[in-house]
Amino acid sequence: MNRTLTAIIEREEDLFVALCPEYDIVSQGASVSEARKNLQEALELFFEAAPSEEQERRYRSEVYVTNLYVAVG
C-alpha cells in the first residue's frame, strides 16, 4: 500500500531538515533531495516497525500547507 504524505523541507545552517507533519517524523540531509530520501526511508521504517496502534495515535489527518501574506513594518 502507498500513501501520499507531506514533506516540509527547510535549510538549517549547512543541512536540510525534512518533516512529515502527519506523523511528526523528521530526518535530514546535505541536500533537499537527500533530506527527502532520508525522510521517506524514516517513514518506511516507522510503518514497518511501529504497531498499528502507534501509527493511528500519531496520525494527524488534517494538515494544511498554505501561504500567508502579512504586513511587515
C-alpha positions, 0 to 999 in steps of 0.5 A: 500500500502507498500513501501520499504524505507531506514533506516540509523541507527547510535549510538549517545552517549547512543541512536540510531538515525534512518533516512529515507533519502527519506523523511528526517524523523528521530526518535530514540531509546535505541536500533537499533531495537527500533530506527527502530520501532520508525522510521517506526511508524514516517513514518506511521504517516507522510503518514497518516497525511501529504497531498499528496502534502507534501509527493511528495515535500519531496520525494527524489527518488534517494538515494544511500547507498554505501561504500567508501574506502579512504586513511587515513594518 
